[in-house]
Amino acid sequence: MTEFNDKQIDILQAAEKLFAEDGYDGTSIRTIAKEASVNIAMISYYFGSKEKLLEALIIHRTSGMKIQLENIFKEDLLPIEKVERLIDLYISRINKNKCMYQILHFELSTKKRIMDMNAFKDVKYENLQAFTKIIKEGQELGHFRKDVNITLIPPTIMGTLVHFQMNKPFFEPVLGIKTEEEYENYIKNELTAHIKQTIKALLVHEN
């Protein structure tokens, strides 16, 4: 399920806020219900359990990217320009949904719960397929190298950004960043340019 009604979205947003602030284990269905201004029975009706609620949140935040990727593929652009648009899309979505990615990273790394991640895997697989189409187009035109490990391109993009976000207290003084606006501008400009340069170096033939 990737389509949610307004009330379900209210519950998901409340859960995301509380999971990010207090952790999954530190958040109860009761506090989520209070935050979303609904009763506990409604959460049980829509999602069944707190674990299923977390799974639904992941799907809610990650679905929809396939359509945006397909739209980039259809545009009349050079393959490298499509890749740059793709990187802009990844960075904007991860930055917008950083709370969810922090929750997801923690849950996957601790392995405290046996979560049904099939739906999340399906979304990631669809995203990778769209990404692969763009890379293969560039390879067929002779613009990109044939020996590219396409599967590792998305984690190269995401890993750089997520590491930068998770180590914000370290990078701010090192880079002389003093405000939240400067931090966001750094991600949008310098960090994005660095990631694009890195991916281009992996894709394009050496001169």
Sequence and secondary structure as in RCSB ss.txt:
>XXXX:A:sequence
MTEFNDKQIDILQAAEKLFAEDGYDGTSIRTIAKEASVNIAMISYYFGSKEKLLEALIIHRTSGMKIQLENIFKE
DLLPIEKVERLIDLYISRINKNKCMYQILHFELSTKKRIMDMNAFKDVKYENLQAFTKIIKEGQELGHFRKDVNI
TLIPPTIMGTLVHFQMNKPFFEPVLGIKTEEEYENYIKNELTAHIKQTIKALLVHEN
>XXXX:A:secstr
     HHHHHHHHHHHHHHHHH STT  HHHHHHHHT  HHHHHHHHSSHHHHHHHHHHHHHTTHHHHHHHHHHS
S  HHHHHHHHHHHHHHHHHHTHHHHHHHHHHHHH  S    HHHHHHHHHHHHHHHHHHHHHHHTTSB TT  G
GGHHHHHHHHHHHHHHTHHHHHHHHT  SHHHHHHHIIIIIHHHHHHHHHHHHB   
